[in-house]
């Protein structure tokens, strides 16, 4: 679960390394996998198009809170991680590091799924 002021890792090659959630969209108290949030960049690589202090929208792709599926299985990740997106909901980076969950397909985020090396 991602709350306001949660610090998140960025799991793509956009140039950002860490971000902080400043708003959970759709009038929710917290964000889960596949939800859209607004973040501010806290740490970024030098000489990239993403700079520290910028505000972007992002999609949550991994959370520390376990994800329970209807068949009874649970999936839990080590970190809370996001992918930065542009206004058309397309990822800014062109690579995704690590696996993503199958639940992103239900959100019609097929571009993110296609960039990921594995789907859980």
C-alpha positions in Angstrom: 0.0 0.0 0.0 1.4 3.4 -1.0 0.3 6.3 1.0 1.1 10.0 0.6 4.7 10.8 1.4 5.9 7.2 0.8 9.4 7.0 -0.7 9.5 4.8 -3.8 12.1 3.3 -6.1 11.8 3.9 -9.8 12.0 0.7 -11.8 12.7 2.0 -15.3 15.6 3.7 -17.2 14.0 7.2 -17.3 16.9 8.6 -15.1 15.0 8.9 -11.8 16.2 6.8 -8.9 13.8 7.7 -6.0 10.5 9.4 -5.9 8.0 10.5 -3.2 4.3 10.1 -3.6 2.4 13.4 -3.2 -1.1 12.4 -4.4 -3.0 9.2 -4.8 -5.4 9.6 -7.7 -9.1 8.5 -7.9 -9.9 9.7 -4.4 -8.3 6.7 -2.6 -6.5 6.6 0.7 -3.7 4.4 -0.6 -2.5 3.0 -3.9 -2.1 -0.7 -4.9 -0.5 -2.4 -7.9 -1.7 -0.8 -11.1 -2.9 2.4 -9.5 -1.9 5.9 -10.7 -0.1 8.3 -8.4 1.6 11.7 -8.6 5.2 11.8 -7.5 8.0 14.3 -7.1 11.6 13.2 -8.0 13.9 13.0 -5.0 17.0 11.6 -6.6 18.0 11.4 -10.2 21.0 10.5 -12.4 23.0 13.4 -13.8 22.6 14.4 -17.5 19.2 12.8 -18.0 15.8 14.3 -19.1 14.3 13.7 -15.6 15.6 16.2 -13.0 15.3 16.3 -9.2 12.3 18.2 -8.0 10.1 17.6 -11.1 6.5 16.3 -10.7 5.3 13.4 -12.8 2.6 10.8 -12.9 3.5 7.2 -12.2 2.1 3.7 -12.1 2.7 1.4 -9.1 4.1 -1.9 -10.3 5.5 -3.6 -7.1 4.6 -3.2 -3.4 5.9 -4.7 -0.1 2.3 -5.5 0.8 1.4 -9.0 -0.4 -1.0 -9.3 -3.3 -3.6 -12.0 -2.8 -5.1 -13.6 -5.9 -8.5 -15.4 -6.2 -6.8 -18.8 -6.5 -5.2 -18.3 -3.0 -1.6 -17.5 -4.0 0.2 -14.4 -2.7 2.9 -12.3 -4.3 5.2 -10.0 -2.3 8.1 -7.9 -3.4 11.1 -6.5 -1.6 10.5 -2.8 -2.4 7.7 -0.4 -3.4 8.5 0.5 -7.1 6.9 2.6 -9.8 7.2 3.5 -13.5 7.0 7.1 -14.6 4.4 7.8 -17.3 3.6 10.7 -19.7 0.1 12.2 -20.0 -0.9 9.5 -22.5 -0.2 6.8 -19.9 2.9 5.6 -21.9 6.1 4.9 -20.0 8.8 7.5 -20.2 11.7 5.0 -20.1 12.1 2.3 -22.6 13.1 -0.6 -20.2 11.5 -2.0 -17.1 13.8 -3.6 -14.5 12.5 -6.7 -12.8 9.2 -8.5 -13.0 5.7 -7.1 -13.1 2.4 -8.7 -12.1 -0.4 -10.0 -14.4 -2.8 -7.6 -12.8 -1.5 -4.8 -14.9 -3.2 -6.5 -17.9 -6.6 -5.8 -16.3 -5.7 -2.1 -16.1 -4.9 -2.1 -19.9 -1.2 -1.3 -19.3 0.0 -3.6 -22.0 3.0 -1.3 -23.0 4.5 -1.7 -19.5 3.9 -5.5 -19.6 5.7 -5.7 -23.0 8.7 -3.8 -21.7 9.2 -6.1 -18.7 11.4 -9.2 -18.9 9.0 -11.4 -16.8 5.4 -11.5 -15.8 4.3 -13.0 -12.5 
